[in-house]
Amino acid sequence: MLDIPAEDVSKAFRKVVRDYQKYAKIPGFRPGKVPESVIRRKFASEIRKDVIDGLLPERFNQGVRDLGVKPVGQPQVTELTIDDGQPLHVKAAFEYLPDFSIEGYQSVVVDKPSVEITEEEFSHEIEQLRESRATVEPVEEDRVLVDGDWAEISYSGHVVDDAEAAPIAGESSLVEIGGKDTVEAFTTVLRGAKPGQELKAEVIYPAGYPDAKLEGKTVAYEVTVKSIKKRNVPELSDEFAKELGAYKTLADLENRVREHLAANKRRSVEGETKDKLFAALIERYQFPVPESMVQDQIDARLERGLRALAAQGMNPEQMRKLDFTRLRGAQRESAVAEVKASVLLERIAEAEGVTVSDEELDRELQLAALQSQEPVETLRQRLTADGGLARIREQMKREKTANLLYERLPA
């Protein structure tokens, strides 16, 4: 609640009225000669608004400073009375960040896994590259199918004891004999077969089978073997490396693979470890967070989710059919945790004296300008106008603080 003395209110009214007298253009009166009574009558609502705008912000901010709290969002005015010659009375409600101690935050630690690449991880990545360049070629010799071969088949099937089920059919499908993803019944019936043979197979699909239409069903198939194919995986060599890009030797490729794996693992381990550290800090320091901050974070999470759905091809009409009440509820727990982590990082940044220099902010803006394909100064002006520049600086400060805490964790 805030009260402003009648003398200050009258003084503000007089100043605003004089300003209107100077610039108001009213037919029948020369500029600057419009009577005060006419000005007050014609511009009553505008004058009232200008007086409020002139008196309230600084007095409100001073009142908040006197309370020693940090407000969040815009205050909601619940009561306001103002008349010339009378005290201005206003009552407003606002949310604020709670005051709490972060004493002992340095002792909050979590496990910090190694970011070193193992030979197993390296070998797996190299094998993935070989597999990506594999070719499937026909087998010309006259022989039967054996494990490791690929059978090109056509098939038709029907669900046993379910006359209403839709028939199942396929043409020129490839099935790996003995493959980990091949249904055992197909491997059994195809192993030892030759092209041109017609076979029968009965497959019992288990509960939990990925295809819901087949889960728990028994299907009788008629299968025709069309050909035998062999999957050829290239050997590791300088020629193989050259096929994959600007590599002169296999060693060049292997070095690049190690660098790529190291960067990905470092980023992944660092992100997961920071998340665990934030969770530990949140558990250590229990405090409420303003609802408006939670709702803003839910909005941000939903916006990212909708952008991802749009990128996957969902159109606006489909989006409008989404249950946003349910979606907002599902995001709440994560949003609360993210807000708490941000608040904690801000408090720790203050305790550690973490700052973001103008040079660091400029570099971030240059990167953002490249991504948005607009001049740096145009981007700066736009972000300054909507408060985005300050938000970027705060986010950078939180990231620097998170990096500081991560680096301090014992290995």
Secondary structure, DSSP 8 states (H G I E B T S, - for coil): -EEE-HHHHHHHHHHHHHHHHHH---TTS-TT---HHHHHHHTHHHHHHHHHHHHHHHHHHHHHHHHT-EEEEEEEEEEEE--TTS-EEEEEEEEEE-----TTGGG-----------HHHHHHHHHHHHHHT-EEEE--S-----TTEEEEEEEEEEETT-TTS--EEEEEEEEETT-TTS-HHHHHHHTT--TT-EEEEEEE--TT-SSTTTTT-EEEEEEEEEEEEEEE----SHHHHHHTSS-SSHHHHHHHHHHHHHHHHHHHHHHHHHHHHHHHHHHHS-----HHHHHHHHHHHHHHHHHHHHHTT--HHHHHTS-HHHHHHHHHHHHHHHHHHHHHHHHHHHHHT----HHHHHHHHHHHHHHHTS-HHHHHHHHHHTTHHHHHHHHHHHHHHHHHHHHHS--
